[in-house]
Amino acid sequence: MYNTVTDIIQSLKNKFPFFGINKTRELSRLVFEISKREKADFEDIIKRIEEFDYEKVKNSLLKRRYPKTYGVIPKNSFYLPDININADEKADLKNKNFYPKNIYYTKDVINSNLYCRIKTLYPDAIFCEIESLKSFLRENKFSVSGYNKRKENLFLINEKYDFFKPCPCTKNVFCCNYSILNTGYGCLYECSYCFLQGYQNVSGIVLPCNISEFLDIDKIKPVNNNLFDLPRTGSGEFTDSLLFDDITLFSNEIVGFFKKNKNICFEFKTKSVNIDNLLKLGGSSNIVVSWSVNSEKMIEENEHCAPKLKDRLLAAKKCVQAGYSVGFHFDPVIFYSGWEQGYKKTIDDIFDFIDGKYIKWISIGSLRMPAALKKVIENRFVENTILDEELLLSHDGKLRYETSLRISLYRCLLEQIRMRSEKVPVYLCMEDINVWNLSKFKFKK
């Protein structure tokens, strides 16, 4: 794969020596993706190009690469960046254990419970005091290869600014007014589509040692919305809510706080089955433990290092028995051959495990990503197939499926959910009101 890119560029230069750098770059991107998508020999693809006019060559390749959307959407919707695949940036999927070699901490955390617990849990780690996370990042250049080694580094800080804030909703979408409690930064699961791999600028896991300072009803003021009876807040935006809970014990304070404040819905958003602490604490109906789910095929191919679907559903069942509400997030829904049956089975599995009356909500969102993330994914997960489909530049600079395809995905999943429950609230994530309406989403409390 790594040599292939160079060979494609050279073959194009040999056949079209009069094309400049930028034209060759775009054509090499198209040949590379066609070859990968069709499992075709790139030399054969180039050999069969009959035109020598650049626009004609490009159009013929675009039509082959984007057979469903070519001629339907503007040509500037096709994202054709240069190809830079580096073997050093490939994700390490073998090491699933978390035992940091280096633990960086700021001076103001040394008397915290979490710092003391970390000292006990990781006695062989090297502890190093830093002035601040910001100063550390200034002095240590971030890279994708560094991101791949994030299991080796743990940062303990006192959060001062970003503990509670509105969800950073995409412009022009219908907002559900969700609020985020930021209980950490970074995840150990290697999901091929994860936005963190293109967003995170820290080669490690960051944990705040002072969440008790922010669990204050005067500081936590989520916004009321027109979708749910109670204002909603939750963790799981920048880290998995429960992945580190056996280390942090954050759920002790969070569950205790929201049991006393039942006028707010709190959500632990997770793929983890690390629920022992939750079960000991016992739940409340306003505390929701929600799992990101997918079809089993997509979990197997893209959610590396994360628990299997059955294990997540067993954990959900135990949480219901302990008094919690549960939720499920089909996000991202990924288009592939056989997707209808794959997602139907997941929906059936959910309702076979969980009575619908305990499901607080189900959200649905299709695969989307900032355009720059595409190159990160193809470096970290060279054999991925999610980039082989027709992802197009949208109004917000993100790559998405074409609108009619997204609507088909949403309608299908909604129909399958409604066959199992008419009452469970179902909503779309990061979609405009027009897509809601065309997808036949009529929100039911």
C-alpha positions in Angstrom: 0.0 0.0 0.0 2.8 2.4 0.9 4.7 1.8 -2.3 1.6 1.9 -4.4 1.0 5.6 -4.0 4.5 6.4 -5.3 4.0 4.0 -8.2 0.6 5.5 -9.1 2.1 9.0 -9.3 5.0 7.8 -11.4 2.7 5.9 -13.8 0.6 9.0 -14.3 3.6 11.1 -14.9 4.8 8.6 -17.5 1.5 8.7 -19.4 0.7 12.3 -18.9 4.1 14.1 -18.7 2.4 17.4 -19.7 0.1 17.5 -16.6 1.4 19.7 -13.7 1.8 18.7 -10.0 -1.8 19.7 -9.0 -3.4 17.8 -11.9 -1.3 14.7 -11.2 -2.2 14.9 -7.5 -5.9 14.9 -8.2 -5.7 12.1 -10.7 -3.5 10.0 -8.4 -6.1 10.4 -5.6 -8.8 9.1 -7.9 -6.8 6.2 -9.2 -5.8 5.3 -5.7 -9.4 5.2 -4.4 -10.7 3.4 -7.5 -8.0 0.7 -7.1 -8.8 0.3 -3.4 -12.5 0.4 -3.8 -12.7 -2.0 -6.7 -9.7 -4.1 -5.7 -8.4 -3.4 -9.2 -4.8 -3.1 -10.5 -3.9 0.6 -10.7 -1.7 0.1 -13.8 -4.7 -1.4 -15.6 -6.8 1.6 -14.6 -4.3 4.0 -16.0 -3.6 1.9 -19.1 -7.3 1.9 -20.0 -7.6 5.7 -19.9 -8.1 6.7 -23.5 -8.4 10.5 -23.2 -5.4 12.8 -22.9 -7.3 16.0 -22.2 -7.1 16.7 -18.4 -10.7 17.5 -17.9 -11.9 14.5 -19.8 -9.5 12.2 -17.9 -10.6 13.6 -14.6 -14.3 13.3 -15.5 -14.0 9.7 -16.5 -12.3 8.8 -13.3 -14.8 10.8 -11.2 -17.6 9.0 -12.9 -16.0 5.7 -12.0 -15.1 6.7 -8.4 -18.5 8.3 -7.7 -21.0 6.3 -9.9 -24.1 7.3 -7.8 -23.5 11.0 -7.4 -21.4 12.0 -10.4 -23.5 14.4 -12.6 -25.9 14.9 -9.7 -23.9 17.1 -7.4 -21.5 20.0 -8.0 -18.0 18.8 -8.8 -16.5 20.8 -6.0 -18.2 18.3 -3.6 -15.6 15.7 -4.5 -12.8 15.9 -2.1 -9.4 15.1 -3.7 -6.5 15.8 -1.3 -3.0 14.6 -1.9 -2.0 11.2 -0.7 0.6 10.8 2.1 0.4 7.4 3.6 3.1 6.8 6.3 3.7 3.4 7.8 4.7 5.1 11.1 1.2 6.4 11.5 -0.6 3.0 11.4 -2.6 2.4 14.5 -1.5 -0.2 17.0 -4.4 -2.6 17.5 -2.5 -5.2 19.5 -1.9 -3.4 22.8 -5.3 -3.2 24.6 -3.9 -2.7 28.1 -3.6 0.7 29.8 -0.6 1.0 32.0 1.0 4.5 31.4 4.7 4.7 31.3 4.7 8.4 32.0 2.4 10.3 34.3 2.5 14.1 34.0 0.8 16.2 36.7 0.5 19.8 37.7 1.5 20.9 41.2 -2.1 21.7 42.2 -3.3 18.1 41.9 -0.9 16.3 44.4 -3.4 16.4 47.2 -6.3 15.1 45.2 -7.9 11.7 45.7 -7.3 10.8 42.0 -3.6 11.7 42.1 -3.1 9.5 45.2 -5.0 6.6 43.6 -2.9 6.9 40.4 0.3 6.7 42.5 -1.0 3.5 44.0 -2.3 1.9 40.8 0.8 2.7 38.7 3.8 2.4 41.0 6.2 1.6 38.1 5.3 4.7 36.1 7.6 7.7 35.8 5.9 10.7 37.5 6.9 14.1 36.1 5.6 17.5 37.3 4.7 20.0 34.6 3.9 23.7 34.8 0.6 23.3 32.8 -0.8 21.2 30.0 -0.7 24.2 27.7 3.1 24.7 28.4 3.7 21.0 27.9 2.0 21.1 24.5 4.0 24.2 23.4 7.2 22.3 24.1 6.2 18.9 22.7 5.2 18.8 19.0 2.0 16.7 18.4 1.9 14.1 15.6 -0.4 11.2 14.5 2.4 8.7 15.5 2.4 10.4 18.9 -1.4 9.9 19.1 -0.8 6.2 18.5 1.2 6.1 21.7 -1.3 7.8 23.9 -1.7 4.7 26.1 1.8 5.5 27.4 1.1 8.9 28.7 -1.4 10.1 31.4 -1.9 13.8 32.3 -3.5 14.8 35.6 -4.7 18.4 35.8 -7.1 20.6 37.5 -9.7 21.7 34.9 -10.4 25.5 35.1 -12.5 26.3 32.0 -14.0 23.5 30.0 -15.8 21.2 32.5 -19.3 22.3 31.5 -20.4 23.7 28.2 -23.0 23.4 25.4 -22.5 20.7 22.9 -20.5 22.1 19.9 -23.4 21.6 17.5 -22.7 22.0 13.7 -24.0 25.2 12.2 -27.4 25.1 10.6 -28.5 21.8 12.1 -31.5 21.2 14.4 -30.0 21.4 17.9 -31.2 19.2 20.7 -29.6 21.6 23.3 -27.4 19.0 24.9 -24.8 20.1 27.4 -21.5 18.4 28.1 -19.7 17.6 31.4 -16.1 17.1 30.3 -14.7 14.3 32.5 -11.6 13.7 30.4 -9.9 13.8 27.1 -8.8 10.8 25.0 -10.0 7.3 24.5 -8.3 3.9 24.2 -10.7 2.3 21.8 -9.5 2.4 18.2 -12.6 3.2 16.3 -11.6 3.9 12.7 -14.1 6.8 12.3 -13.3 8.5 15.7 -13.2 12.3 15.4 -10.6 12.5 18.3 -7.8 11.2 16.1 -8.1 14.3 14.0 -9.0 16.7 16.8 -7.0 15.7 19.8 -3.7 17.5 20.2 -2.4 15.6 23.3 -0.4 12.4 22.9 -2.0 10.9 26.0 -5.0 10.6 28.2 -6.0 13.7 30.2 -8.0 13.4 33.4 -9.2 16.2 35.6 -8.7 15.8 39.4 -11.2 18.4 40.5 -14.6 17.4 39.2 -16.2 17.9 42.6 -15.6 21.7 42.2 -18.0 21.7 39.2 -20.7 19.4 40.6 -22.6 22.4 41.8 -26.2 23.2 40.9 -25.3 26.8 40.4 -22.7 25.9 37.8 -24.5 23.1 36.0 -27.3 24.9 34.1 -28.3 22.8 31.0 -30.7 24.3 28.5 -34.3 23.4 28.3 -35.3 22.0 24.9 -38.4 21.0 22.9 -37.4 17.4 22.6 -37.4 16.1 26.2 -39.2 16.7 29.4 -36.0 17.4 31.3 -32.9 19.4 30.3 -30.1 17.0 29.4 -26.4 16.9 30.2 -23.8 14.2 30.0 -20.3 13.0 29.6 -18.7 11.1 26.7 -17.9 13.8 24.1 -14.1 13.8 24.4 -13.6 10.5 26.2 -15.7 7.4 26.9 -17.8 8.1 30.1 -17.0 4.8 31.8 -13.8 3.5 30.2 -11.6 4.8 33.1 -14.3 4.7 35.8 -12.5 1.9 37.8 -9.5 4.3 38.0 -11.2 7.7 38.5 -14.3 6.6 40.4 -16.0 9.7 38.9 -19.3 7.9 38.9 -19.4 8.0 42.7 -19.7 11.8 42.7 -21.8 12.1 39.6 -24.4 9.6 40.5 -24.7 11.0 44.0 -25.1 14.5 42.7 -27.8 13.7 40.1 -29.7 11.5 42.5 -30.3 14.7 44.5 -31.1 16.8 41.4 -33.8 14.8 39.6 -34.8 17.8 37.6 -31.8 17.2 35.3 -31.2 14.2 33.1 -27.6 13.0 33.2 -26.1 10.6 30.6 -23.1 8.4 30.8 -22.3 7.9 27.0 -20.1 4.8 26.5 -19.0 1.7 24.6 -17.6 0.3 27.8 -18.9 -2.5 30.0 -17.0 -1.0 33.0 -20.2 -0.7 35.1 -19.3 -2.4 38.4 -19.2 0.9 40.2 -22.5 2.0 38.8 -24.1 -1.2 39.9 -22.9 -0.8 43.5 -24.2 2.8 43.6 -27.7 2.0 42.3 -29.4 4.2 39.8 -32.2 6.7 39.3 -34.5 7.1 36.3 -33.0 10.5 35.5 -29.5 9.0 35.2 -29.1 7.4 31.8 -26.4 5.0 30.8 -26.3 5.0 27.0 -24.3 2.9 24.6 -23.0 3.7 21.1 -24.1 0.8 19.0 -23.6 -0.4 15.4 -24.2 -3.4 13.2 -22.1 -6.3 14.3 -20.2 -6.2 11.0 -19.3 -2.6 11.5 -18.3 -3.1 15.1 -16.0 -6.0 14.0 -14.4 -4.0 11.2 -14.2 -0.5 12.7 -14.6 -0.5 16.5 -11.3 -2.1 17.3 -10.6 -2.8 21.0 -14.2 -1.9 22.0 -16.5 -4.5 23.6 -18.8 -6.6 21.3 -22.4 -5.7 20.9 -23.7 -8.5 23.0 -21.5 -7.5 25.9 -22.8 -3.9 25.7 -26.4 -5.1 25.7 -25.8 -7.3 28.7 -24.3 -4.4 30.5 -27.3 -2.3 29.6 -29.6 -4.9 31.0 -27.7 -5.0 34.3 -28.0 -1.2 34.5 -31.7 -1.3 34.1 -31.9 -3.9 36.9 -29.9 -1.5 39.1 -32.4 1.3 38.6 -30.9 3.3 35.7 -32.5 4.3 32.5 -30.6 3.4 29.3 -30.2 4.9 25.9 -28.6 3.9 22.5 -26.8 5.9 19.9 -26.6 4.6 16.3 -23.8 7.0 15.5 -22.3 6.7 13.0 -24.6 4.7 10.8 -22.3 3.4 8.0 -23.5 2.6 4.5 -22.3 -0.8 3.2 -23.6 -3.8 1.3 -26.1 -5.4 3.6 -26.6 -2.5 5.9 -30.4 -2.9 6.2 -30.2 -6.4 7.6 -27.2 -5.5 9.8 -28.9 -2.6 11.5 -32.3 -4.4 11.7 -30.6 -7.2 13.7 -29.0 -4.7 16.1 -32.4 -3.0 16.7 -34.0 -6.4 17.3 -31.1 -7.4 19.7 -31.6 -4.2 21.7 -35.3 -4.7 22.2 -34.8 -8.4 22.9 -32.5 -7.5 25.8 -34.2 -4.3 27.0 -37.9 -3.5 27.5 -38.6 -0.3 25.6 -40.1 1.4 28.7 -36.6 1.7 30.2 -35.1 3.2 27.0 -34.9 7.0 27.5 -33.9 7.8 23.9 -32.3 6.5 20.7 -30.3 8.8 18.5 -29.3 8.3 14.9 -26.5 10.0 13.0 -24.8 9.0 9.7 -21.1 8.8 9.2 -19.6 12.3 8.9 -16.2 13.8 9.5 -14.1 17.0 9.0 -12.5 16.7 5.6 -9.0 16.6 7.1 -9.9 13.5 9.0 -10.0 11.5 5.8 -6.2 11.5 5.5 -5.7 10.6 9.2 -8.0 7.6 8.9 -6.4 6.2 5.7 -3.0 6.4 7.5 -4.1 4.9 10.8 -6.4 2.3 9.3 -5.0 1.5 5.8 -7.4 -1.3 5.2 -10.5 0.6 6.2 -13.6 0.3 3.9 -15.6 3.2 5.3 -13.8 5.7 3.0 -14.6 3.6 -0.1 -18.2 4.9 -0.2 -19.2 8.2 -1.7 -18.5 10.8 1.0 -19.0 14.3 -0.3 -18.0 17.8 1.0 -21.1 19.4 2.6 -21.9 23.0 3.5 -20.1 22.7 6.8 -16.8 21.4 5.4 -17.6 17.9 6.6 -17.7 14.8 4.5 -21.1 13.2 4.4 -23.2 10.8 2.4 -25.5 12.5 -0.2 -28.7 13.7 1.4 -31.1 11.2 -0.3 -28.9 8.3 1.0 -28.9 9.7 4.5 -32.7 10.0 4.4 -33.0 6.4 3.2 -30.8 5.2 6.1 -32.8 7.2 8.7 -36.2 6.1 7.4 -35.1 2.5 7.5 -33.8 2.6 11.1 -36.8 4.6 12.3 -39.2 2.1 10.7 -37.4 -0.8 12.4 -37.4 0.9 15.8 -41.1 1.8 15.5 -41.9 -1.9 14.7 -40.5 -2.7 18.2 -41.7 0.4 20.0 -44.0 3.3 19.2 -43.1 5.3 22.4 -39.3 5.3 22.6 -38.1 8.9 21.7 -35.9 8.8 18.5 -34.0 11.8 17.2 -31.4 12.7 14.6 -27.9 14.0 15.4 -26.3 16.8 13.4 -29.0 17.1 10.8 -31.0 20.1 9.6 -34.8 20.3 10.1 -35.4 19.6 6.4 -33.7 16.2 6.7 -35.7 15.5 9.9 -38.9 16.1 8.0 -38.0 14.2 4.9 -36.9 11.3 7.1 -40.4 11.3 8.6 -39.1 11.9 12.1 -42.0 13.0 14.3 -40.6 13.2 17.8 -42.7 11.4 20.4 -42.2 11.8 24.2 
